[in-house]
């Protein structure tokens, strides 16, 4: 948990949920990353001076001592007035009007007492306590005193200005980058005059500061005098260079004060043209650093200018103000526009106006401040504030929605009112962001909501230059100028996902909305392309572009998503580029650091699955638009060709090669297309890119994924053949002539038939030239044959087993006769165990089935036997009968129902199958497969597909699904919370959730007493959540699983960060140091060794047999049903029967060649002296003498 959310939110939650448990992960919550600033909200005014702080002449935000106080409206909201009780006990007084309103709001708006409580606690943790800012205010006064005392510096040329600063140990933070005029050719003068104004700006004044890991920012604006600028200083970086010099002089003055020691520069909002001074305090030594939390307090000094300094129309978005050196004034009309350059300058002129607007709404709307703080948390948890959409823009969106101009908005009908609660404001603002069409309808904060009547500031002039348009109340400045199309798409994508969470009343989504950090690409995106570094040069970054984008890195991040959208937009739901380059601060004595090209960038793709798996990318028709055809060919190069399709159309198209034709391979096509486009258009060598998505394909293949299978037939790569074989089997059984009762249905009960077996079921015949002496265990799929109901079935277990045996023999006889090429045998049942006895059938296709007959009376007989055993008083009989009754219910009812539901879920989420297979492979590779049922793992994996929160979309690639499962495994508190899984949205009501919590509370107590299974997987069919986890996994196994999941997730995260995908396979290699013993098995006796993750052909014997009959068997070792014998499982079963609870055994069911043994120290190493009735066999090694205290046995 973050420093602001953990203990207090958790404690409050515990109070609200006393008597029931929360359905939420018990993870160490990801820290809330509040943006380091409120974006551009650095307002100021003569009325907002640090000395007076009077806004509009009627309120004061600071008292005489410099303490900032809450305004009346905010104070009234957070501190309801107390009524006098005339001496009566206050506990029994009637609720106040404010309390009644709060109760009604909780019921009507928040839908949940818990959600309201969580928001209140979060606000307390992330908000700044303004009663403890006295020392901070004194520091601000100290800075103002230093700035007011700064002496004027006479005009001097560039060389003298630089030399004067260096003499004082400072470097001037001149903007650096591409397209900047050479500093050596500067001819104008530099001077310094005492600031006209010094005032508090930004969120500190409005009381919307939000704590984060980076601390809090307190902004001070310093208005530079008009006299130091010339008329044309808005051109060619003159303003920014003079601004940098002015900032250096201020830094020099601050350095002379012993009160301020840690002084650095940084770029404001990552704008390379606008450095600011940062005075940092992270501890109590200054008396105020600790109030910002872990990151301390950063006081930032922002140079600003008079709004009337430059003619605003000259800085219109379509104008050029940064010209190349060889350009003349007469050629300015042909130069490209520099909208970002112009906006950077204008941003320094509007602080006062923005602060006035924000403060006005904060005073009029009691919930405004809380809504802004919650919005900041929401933005930062998604990394949006670091990419341009800051808390400042969030605040102005709220202001826009409260204004009159919003009424002209056509795409949404959202209108905020000052009486709304913070919850309503946040929810409706997110709804607006999710639904508004920013491309077709730019936002204007003018009084009438329309652009001003000036050709340079028309709506078209803004939309032509910017991806996102939010024009301020003057109608001249786009406040969202630095929000590119990628960030806007990401914002709306997240807003739509969050809106669905707000509307989901069935479960607690607070963590997903506000506490979960979603800034990491791993697990969030389906496919990730890691780019080692920004290329040294690429065609799109030409000299004309550099005039507006001095940072090549920033232009690369701006350009790449646009490029990819041209090629793969229809295949994706989101394309986002994440830059790992960290924002740097540098000492005032150092030069501005050069922008490095050596840190990685990540292109993340969230796929539209149905389109993403298409092999052909179609373009325009050759006869439609010649320009569109030319653009398509330019985009795809030689891969583009003209093709005719079945519908008769002839279009430009690109056909992508399929490697194995499987869906798992086709889902990777979009990533390969992205890699191709990056290589072709931005000069990124394919060796410098790592494509993440298909790294685990090898672990799902047998024989070490070798193409040569030592003579065996080629493996089937899909489940379709097995499904077809099952359908043929079902048809054959239903069509048999001679069965005494009709067959109602044939039901699938096998993981291979619900698309979730680790390895795809294969037919039971091998190649003709195999000389392998090692047996290969083939797949036999479980099915149920449901006969029509009859009142004549026997009413005892033994009689029913005899009757079933007769049916099995009859069906075996009929199918052998009526289905040519089939083979059928019968496994004799135990007459007292309904789970034994079945029919073995191998169809002509080679696929084998194990079929049981379901009569409908099995469960009743099992329960009757259990009841009789309970009445007998024999505990052993009762235990065995209970175990058989549980197994009977699973075999004859639960598994078939689960298979049907999981099949339906697979069709809805095609990548669910591969994800389940990967998770099963991983669990088995860590020797834990015998502690988890297949069904339990399937339900666990289904959770990340059916309940996608906090992610905005379900995984469309198994790579992302696998990572999310690992994260779920190690972050969920299995001992405290049940995992509730809905196969269909909304099938578990609030009442059922309460019942699940109650059952879990009762069951956890029993598990703690009986050392049984501790994992609860609750579904609509199993509210107790114990159908598949009644007896296992134990607590020690679950703890190991969590540790392994955490370690594996970290390995993959580090691998993606480093770009090295050669080591990812080590997450399937389990450590053995924790076991007391490790038993090594002979691989030649392991029938599933061909499935081993460490398969080695050289360990197997390869020689001809001397005897023809044995040679024939070797050529086809799976000819008979003896192939189903698994000596390893039998050995494990014998070990468990012999040693009971004294040992726990661990092994890999998929061809593992080792068995790990863990001793139960409490039983094996007795705490008491040796006695006769200990629960294990012993041998006395030495007779203890009279003086010998040893009890060794």
Secondary structure, DSSP 8 states (H G I E B T S, - for coil): --TTTHHHHHHHHHHHTTTS---S--S--------SS-TT-----GGGBTTT-EETTTEESB-TTS-B---HHHHHHHS------TTS-GGGS---HHHHHHHHHIIIIIS-HHHHHHHHHHHHHHB--GGG-HHHHHHHHHHHHHHHT---EEEE-HHHHHHHHHHTT-------STT---GGG--S-EEE---SEEEEETHHHHT--B--TT-EEEEEEEE--GGG--TTTTSTTHHHHHHHHHHHHHHHHHHT-TT---EEEEEGGG-TT-EEEEEEE-SGGGSSGGGGGGG-EEEEEEEE--TTSS-GGGG-TT---S--TT--GGGGGGS---HHHHHHHHHTT-HHHHHHHHHHHHHH-TTHHHHHHHHHHHHHHTT-GGGT--HHHHHHHHHHHHSGGGGG-SS------TT--HHHHHHHHHHHHHH--TTTS-EE-STTSS--S-GGGSHHHHHTT-SS-EE-TTSS-BTTTT--HHHHHHHHHHHHHHHHHHH--SS--HIIIII-----STTTSSEEEEESS--S--TTS-HHHHTT---HHHHHHHHHHHHHHHHHGGGEEEEEEEE-----EEETTS------S-S-EEEEEEE-HHHHT-SEEEEEETTT-HHHHHHHHHHHGGGEEEEE-TTS-EEEEEE---SS--HHHHTTHHHHHHHHHHHHHS---GGGEEEES-TTGGGGSSGGG-S--TT------SSHHHHHHHHHHHHHHHT-S--SS-EEEEEE-SGGGTT--SS----S---TT--B-S-----EEEEEEEE---TTS-SSHHHHHHHHHHHHHHHHHHHHHHSTT-EEEEE---TT-TT--EEEEE-TTS-EEEEEEE-S-HHHHHHHHHHHHHHHT-HHHHHHHHHHHHHHHIIIIIHHHHHHHHHHHHHH-TTHHHHHHHHHHHHHHTTBGGGS-HHHHHHHHHHHHH--TTSSS--SSHHHHHHHHHHHHHHS-TTT--EE--SSTT-S-HHHHHHHHHHHHHHHHHHHHHT-----EEBTTBTTS-TTTSS-S-HHHHHHHHHHHHHHHHHHHHHHHHT--SSGGGGGS---TT-SEEEE--GGG-TTGGG-TT--GGGS-B---SSHHHHHHHHTTTSSGGGG--HHHHHHHHHHHHHGGGEEEEE-TTT--EEEEEE-HHHHS-SS---TT-SS-----S---TT------
